[in-house]
Amino acid sequence: MTLGRYVMMAPRVVILGRNHRTDDLTVPMISQGDGPPKGVVVEDDVWIGTGAIILPGRRTGAQLTAISRPARRRCRQNREPRP
């Protein structure tokens, strides 16, 4: 996992590095084991809200607000990058 600069995380954030295998539909997922590890990248100046889940192999954009439930205000990227 790679974390950029100025990353903020609220409580109960989950960042996953691997998942269950689901290749063979004739075999239960629990019997297929884990898939290969996949890196997660959280870029600079990101705020990850309470209870957010970041799945394996994902990359956040820089200057992003990530929330886990609907917000009253629309979330958007910041206007100016940090130096």
Residue pairs with C-beta under 8 A, 6 or more apart in sequence:
1 15
1 17
1 39
1 40
1 41
1 42
2 39
2 40
2 41
2 42
3 42
4 41
4 42
4 43
4 44
4 45
4 46
4 62
5 44
5 45
5 82
6 44
6 45
6 46
6 82
7 42
7 44
7 45
7 46
7 47
7 48
8 46
8 47
8 48
9 47
9 48
10 47
10 48
10 49
10 50
10 51
10 52
11 50
11 51
12 50
12 51
13 48
13 49
13 50
13 51
13 52
13 53
13 54
14 51
14 52
14 53
14 54
15 40
15 42
15 53
15 54
16 40
16 53
16 54
16 55
16 56
17 37
17 38
17 39
17 40
17 56
18 34
18 35
18 36
18 37
18 38
18 56
19 34
19 35
19 38
19 55
19 56
20 29
20 30
20 32
20 33
20 34
20 35
21 29
21 32
21 33
21 34
21 35
22 29
22 32
23 32
24 32
35 56
37 56
38 56
38 57
39 57
40 54
40 56
40 57
40 58
40 59
41 58
41 59
41 60
42 48
42 54
42 59
42 60
43 59
43 60
43 61
43 62
43 63
43 64
44 62
44 63
44 82
45 62
45 63
45 64
45 78
45 81
45 82
46 60
46 61
46 62
46 63
46 64
46 65
46 66
47 64
47 65
47 66
48 54
48 60
48 66
49 65
49 66
49 67
49 68
49 69
50 68
51 68
51 69
52 66
52 67
52 68
53 68
54 60
54 66
60 66
61 77
62 77
62 81
63 77
63 78
63 81
63 82
64 77
65 75
65 76
65 77
66 75
67 75
